């Protein structure tokens, strides 16, 4: 009887191992499909984040009759706070904004506690990196919508808000702390929009000055991107880009 019990226990253990092996195979087979199914949802959330940013920029414009500067500066011209900080009240983050000392730099110890707060709308869900870093960078040049310590009105976008980029999405390697006054110059923008550094398969999301979010394919032509980066270049840009 004891021998039979031992044989049954041994057989049950083998069965268990077989079941575990089968489960492992099933998981290995279906896991890529599950991950693949999640990516469209992450892309939709990324689009939603950019739409919220676009709405916040327009609400800021409604309040101040101008878009925010790319960043504020102190009396010596040193960058203090990013446009992402300035639009916090319009991102449903007024309490966080009110805790900041805007007269001190973003990385001053007095602002350290606020910096620890994660603003989900500034982070692409497809980026597995730190949640306190943002994937959404403004285009900052001498001819862009957002400029250092300067303001531009929507009417001042001579090429038209629907033909001008204001914010682009970057990957984890180019993400920055959301409070840091650092964004994308022409070189960074071109590296994502033309040279194929995709944040998502096949391209990146981008926010136009009119608040629309577009998915820009990695096959977009460089001359089209150059035209989209400026507010007053008078470039001829095709309707589909």
Secondary structure, 3 states (H helix, E strand, C coil): CHHHHHHHHHHHHHHHHHHHHHHHHHHHHHHHHHHHHHHHHHHHHHHHHHHHHHHHHHHHHHHHCCCCCCEEECCCCCEEEEHHHHCHHHHCCHHHHHCCCCCCCCCCHHHHHHHCCCCHHHCCCCCCCCCCEECEEEEECCCCCEEECECCCHHHCCCCHHHCEEEEECCHHHCEECCCCCCECHHHHHHHHCCCCCCECCEEEEEECCCCEEEEECCCCHHHHHHHHCCCCCCCCCCCC
